[in-house]
Amino acid sequence: MDQSIPTFPETFNIASYFLDARLEEGRGARIAVADDSGRYSYAQVHDMAGRIAGALWQAGVRPEDRCLLALFDSVEFVAAFFGVLKAGGVVTMVNPELPAADYEHYLRYTRCRALLVDAMLLERIAHLLPGCDCLRIVMVVGGLPPPGLGVPAMSWQEALGCAPRPTYPTSRDDPAVWLFTSGSTGRPKAAVHLHHDFAYNNEGYARQVLGIREDDVTLGVPKLFFGYATGINLLFPLAAGATAALYRDRATPERLLQLIRQHRATILSCVPTMMNKLLQHAPEADLRPLRLCTSAGEALPEELYRRWMAAYGVEVLDGIGSAEMFHIYISNRPGQVRPGSLGRLVPGYTARIVRPDGSEAGPGEMGTLHVCGDSAALCYWQDHERSKQVLRGDWVVSSDLFHRDEEGFFYYDGRADDLLKVGGIFVSPLEVEGVLLRHPAVLEAAVVGEENEAGLVRPLAWVVLRPGYTGDDELARALIEHVRAHLAHYKAPGRIQFVEALPRSDRGKVLRRVLQGG
């Protein structure tokens, strides 16, 4: 283990590390969570989580049993998350706004013993539950269980009436949380994480890079079911005795500006797409009291970073993480941001950039990123072959292409499976997209490969325009010439397709496979 990261004891439960310990430190009266319904102290959240653990235990949930959370961001999500962990169970969590049919997969895949679900969602998926033979209890937030559900159920208020249970003494190496991958190929798979994984990343990234303090208030664009938000908007602030500001609805520029003012947020976890929308909506907004932003989930174009800084002056720490590593392992630092770069290694992590022949690439050479750290997932659930390919002890073999400069700054070159081979030469879509974004007409761009009549691959650019521009043939030709003026001719798009919006996953990533089929 890295010397900058403490050793965790054999008996270790992250509910104790992230929540119980704040009461032991005398911080019980401080505000842990602020959501749409009010403000809740560490003592209140701790009591709720203990009662949810008691309700789960009463229903027959036992250590290592998986519990599925399908909840909106709220104090109930937080209490459910820690309640499962306190019971010794394993948290699995999904987006509560997915199409109803998707939950059949998650219910069967997780074989969950408990379903903690929003009442509005339960109305849409109740017909799926009688077929879930592992399910022992349904806990309903925001309403009462409907009649004829076919499985035992209780309301949230009923669960809070149960006697609280103390935190179960799990091992640091027991399963704690499943984090679902983004599902870029097929259905999302769960990366199985152990208790110590989350504390390890908190000690390296949250403490030593972000420097989260007791007086911070975190606010996020991504939702808590997504590992990026699970860290920055829940676990990391609670570890520091800070406040997590949560909201149920989707992020919009208007809502974020209102919430920043309302909660006096100091750290905003964001994504490039929302940064772009904020700049379009309110380029002269005052983002105080924010002291920093983070960006992850998709590449942050250098041009977008510079426009953000010119407008708002709030430093953005771009970084990269993954479900396989739980959270961010390469990041820029406060006061040391290098635009266009993802920064340097987070304490506790090492990395190699590997050529196709398996040798290590030198400075400036592109290769596949291999990253090592003690937050690496144990396996992909029910995918032994992929587990062997990607998860090799503490090492994760990614599909991400990078190069590194002489000073140790990492630069993202896209995913290996997104590279285009044009005229026998590899082309990175990110490079072409970056040039397109420098044109005053372009708001967003995504580049994929397209075969022409001769069966040869040329870049195809999907472009979202800024207000006031018309997507006609003249502008398409101008954009192609703009790329040719800055890059080699073969990297220029053979065709421009104008669209109102790019298709994105529930984690905000551009769905290139959808564009490829278009």
N, C-alpha and C positions, 0 to 999 in steps of 0.2 A: 504493500500500500504506500502511496505517496506520503512523504514525511509531513507535508503541509496539511494532510487530512488526518483527523484523530482516529484512533481505533475504537470501534464500537463493541460493546460487551456482547457476550454470547446470548444472553437473554435480552431481547431488544424488540420493541414494538414502536413503529413510527407514530402511533397515536400518543405515546408518552413523549417522544422526542419533539414533535411539532405542537402538541397541545397541553398535555398534562404538566410538562415541565414549566410552562408559564405560570401556573398556579403555585408551583413549588418555589418559583422565583419571586412570588409576591405580586404578580401582575394581573391577578384575577379580575380586578376592577377596570382594567384597561379595555378599550373597545377592540374586539377581534374582527368583527364582521359588521359592515354597514350595507344594508340592502334596501329593496323597495319598501319593505314593511317597517324598518327601524334600525336601531343600533344595538348590538349585542356584545356583552363583555366576554372575556375569556372564561369567567366562571359560568356564565349562562350557556355558552357553547359547550363547555365541558360537561355540564349537567345534562344538556339535551343529548349529547353523544352517548353518555353513559346510560341514559334511559332507552335510547334506540338499541344499544347493545343488549340491554336487559330484555327488551321486547323480542329481539331476534333469538336470543337464547331460549326464551320462554316458548317460542314457536318451533324450536328444534334445530336451529342453526348452530353449527359447531365449528371449531377451528378447522381451517383449510376449506370450508364450504364457500363456494362462490356466490356473490350477491350482485345483482345487476341494478345499477342506478340509471334511471331514465328521467332525470330531473332538470329543471331550469336552474340557473345560477341564483342561489338564495342561501339564507342561513340553514334551510332544511337540507340543501345539498351538502353543506359543510358538516352538519350533524350526522347525516346519513353516512357520509364518507368515513368519518372517524368512528361512528357507531359500529360499522362493519369491522373496522380494524380492531376496535376495543373488544369485540366478540371473538377475535382471533380469525375472522373470516377474510376472504379475498375480495377486493373491490374490482368489479368490472363496470364500465360506464360507457354509455352511448349517447348520441345526440337525441334529445327528445323531440326533434322536429323532422325526423326521417319519415319517409312514406311508411304506412302501417305494415306493408308486406315485408319490409326489411327486418322487423323485430322477430319474425319467426326464425330467421337465421340466428340472430343473437341469442334468443332464448334457448334454442337447441344447442348451439355451439358452446355456450357457457355452462349449460346444465345447471342453471342457477337454483339455489335453494330458496332465495328470497328475491323478490322484485320490489324495489322501492321506486314508485312511479307517480308522475303527475296525473291528477284526476282527468284532465282533458285528454291526455294521451291514452289513458286506460280505456276510455270510451271507444277508442278506435281499435284497440288490440285485445279487448276482452275475449273475443272469440278464439284467440290463439291459446289462451291459458289452459283450458281443460286438457290439451294434448301434452302439456309439460309435466311429465311424471316425476321430475325431481323437485318441483316447486312445492315448498312447504308454507310459505306465507307471502301475501301481497300487502305492502304497506302503501297507503294512498295519501299523497300530499295534496292539499287544496280541495278536499271533498270527501265524501263518504264512499265506501265500496258499493258498487251497484249490486242489486239482488241477482241471484242466480249466477254468480261468477264461476262457481264450480271448483274453487280452491279457497282455503282459509284466507281471510283478509281482515285488516284493521285499518282504521284511520290514523293519521299522524298524531292527532290529539290523544287517541286511545293508546298509542305506543308511548307517548310522553307520560302517561300515567303509570307505566311500569317502573319497578324499582331499578335504580341504576346499577350497572355492573362495573367493577374495576377493570382496568385494562388487562387483557389476557397476556400471560408471559410467553409470547412467541419467541422464536429464535431469530437472530439477525439474518439467517439464511432461509427463513420460511417465506413462501410466496405471500406477497402483500397486495399487489395491484397488477391488473392486466392493462396494458396500453395498446390500443388498436393502431395498426399501421394505416397509412392513408389510402390503401387499397388501389394503388395505381395500376396493379395488374390483378384482376379477379376480386373476390371479396376480401375485405380487410381481415388480417390475421392478428392474433393477440401476441404481443411480446410480454412474456411472463417475467415480472420483476420481483425481487426480494426486498425485505424491509430495509436492509442497509443501503440499497441502491439510491434511495431518495435522500437519505441523510448525507451520503457521500457527495452527491452533486450540490446539495445545499452548502456544504462546507467549502467546496471549491468555487462554485459559480456565484451563488447568492451572497456569500460572505466576502469573498476575496475579489470578485469582479464587480458585481452590482453594488456591494456595500450597503445592503438594506439596513435601515436603522429603525429604532423604536418609534420615531416620530413620522415615519413614512406612511403614506396611504397609497396602495396599489389599485390600479384600474386597468381593465383590459378589453381589447377588441375580441380576441378568441374566447370561447366558452370553456368552462371547467372540465368538460369531458375530454378535451384535447390536452395532451401532455404538456404543451407549451404553457397553457393557462393553468393547469394543475400546479405547476411549479410557481410561476411568477405571481399568479393571482390568488393562490391559496396557501401552499406549503411554505414558500419562502417568507412572506410577510409574517405568518404565524410563528415561524422559527425565531424571528427577530422581535416579537412582541409588538409588531406593527398592526395596521388595519387593512383588511381586504374589502374593497368596495365592489359590490356585486349588483347586477341588474338582470332582470328576467328577459327583456326584449332583445332584439337584434341591434347590433351597433349601427348607428348612422352618424354622419358628421354632427348633425344637430344635437343628437342625444349625447354624444361624447363631450361636446363643449359644455352642455348643461351639467353633466355629471362631474367633469373636472372642477367646475365652479362649486357645485353643491358639496362635494366631499373634500375639496381642496386637495385633490390627488397630486402626489409628487412623482410617481412612477407610472408611466403608461406603457403597457405591453401592446404593441401594434403590429401591423403587417403592411407591406408596401402598398397594397391596393387601397387600404383605408387612408394611408398617408396622402396618396394621390387625391382621394375624394375630399379630404379635409382641405387640401390646398385649393381645389376647385371651388369648394363651398364657401370657405372663409379664409382667404389668403392673408387677411389683416387681423385675424383673431389673436387675442392675448391668451397664451396657453399657461400663464402663471396659475398656480404655483408649481407646475411640473419642473422637476430638476433634471429628469432624463427620460428617454424613451428606449424601448428595446424593439428590435425587429427580427423576425424569424419566420419560417414557414415557406418563404419564397424569396427569390433573389431581390435585393434592394439595389436598383440601378443608381450609379453614381450621380447621374443628372438629377434624379428625384431627391437624393440626399442633399445635394447642393441647393435645390429650390426650397426644400424644407428648412434648412438652416438660414437661408436668406429671409424667409418669411417669419419663422418663429424663434430661431436661435436656441432651440432645445435640442441638445445633443442626442443622437440616435446611436445606440450600440447594436450594430448588426452582428448576428451570430448564426451558428448552425447547430442544431441538435437533431435528435431522431427518437422515434418510439423505442428503438433498440437500445439507445443509451439513456433513456428517460428524458434528458434535457440537453441544454446547450453545453458543448465541449470546446468550441472555438468561438471567440468573441472579441470584439473591440472593447477597449477600456475607457472609462471616463477620462477626458482630457487627452486621450491618445488615439482618437479615431482616425483611421486612414480610409478616406472615401473610396468605394469600390472594392475594399477588402473586407473579409469577414473577421479580421483581427488575428489574434494569436491564441495559442492553446490555453485553455482554462487550467488552473492548478489542479493536479491530480490526473491529468490526461496527457497521453503522448499520441503521436500520429506519424504515419509514413505515407508518402505518395509513391505509388507502385506502378512501374511500367508494365506493358502487356507481357513481357518475358519474366516478370516476377522480381526484377531488380528494383532498387530504390531510385526514384527520379532525383535529379539534381535541381538546384535553384532555377526557376523559370520553366522547367519541364512539366508538361501536363501528364497526369496519371490518375489512377484510382485511389481514393482515400481509404486507408485502413486506420482506425482509431482504437485506442486502448484506454480503459479506465474501469474502475471497480463498480460502476453503475450499469455495466453491460447486462442485458437481459439473459435469463437462463436458457430460454428456448422460444420458438414460435409454437403455440399450442396446436397440436395435431398436424404439425408439418416438420417431421424429422429431417427430411432431405434438405429443406431450405435452412433449417437450424444449423445443420452441419456446414452448409456453404457459407453462411453469413456470420454465425455466432461461434467464435473459436476461442473459448475461454474468456479472458478479459478483452479480446480483440473483436471488433466488428468490421467486417469487410463490406464496405458500402458500394453503391453503384454511382457515387458522386465523383465527378472529375474535378481535380484541383491542380493548381500550381502554387508554389511557395517562393517568396523572394528571399534574398540574402539575410534579411532582418527577421525572418520567421513569420511574416504576415502571409496568411492564406487567401487565395483568390478562387472563387467558384467558377468552374467552366461548364456547368450543366451536368446532366446525368448521362451516363454512358449510353443508355438506350435511347436518348434523345438526339445524339450526334447525327448529323447528316453527312453522307459521303457523296460529294459533288465532284464529278470529274476525277474520281479516285482520291480526292483530298477531303479530309474531315473538316466539317464546319460546325462551330458551336452556335446553336440558335440564340444563346444569350448575347453573343457578340453582335449579331445582326439586330436583335431587339434593342440593345443599348444605343446603337446608332439611330434607329428609327425614333426612339424616344427623344432624341435631341432635335428633331424637327418640330417646329412650333405647332403643327397641326395635330400631332400624335399625342393622345392621352395614354393609351395602353397598346401593347403589341405582343403577339406571340407568333413564333416562327416554327413551322413543321416542314416535313419533306413532302413533295408531291411529284409523282411520275408524270412525264410528258408523253406525247404520242409515241416517241421512240423508246420509251421505257427507261429514260434517264431521270435521275432525281434532281430537282431544283428546289430551292427554298420557296415556301409559300408563306406570306405574311398576313396574319389576321390583325386588323387594325381598328381600334376604337378612336374616333376623332374627338378633338376638343369642340366645345360649342362654337358655332360660327363658321365651321368648315363643312364643305360638301364632298362626299365620297364619290367623285366622278373619275373618268378616265384621265383627265388632265392631272389631278392630284396624285393618282396612282403612279403615273409616269414620273412625276416630280419626286415621289418618295423613293422609287427605284433608283433614280439618278442621284438622290441624296446619299443612299447607301454606297453606290459605286464611287462617289467622290471621297469616301472615307475608308472603304475596304476594298480588298481584291475583287475583281469583277465577278468571279464565280460565286461570291458570297451574297451578291445582290439577289433579292427575290425575283423569281420569274413572274410572279403574279401577286397582286395585292387584293385582299378580300376585306371589304369594310363591313363591320358589324357594330351593333349597338352596345354589346357587352360580351366579354369572354366567358365561356363556361367554366365554373369553378366548383371544387368539392366543398363539403361542409367545413373543411379546414382552411378554405381560401386559396387552395392551389389551383392553377390553371389545368384543366383537363385536356391535355394535349391529345390524348387518344380520341377524344370527341372531335377535335379540330382535324385530326388526321383522317377521320372518316368522313369529314365534310368536304 
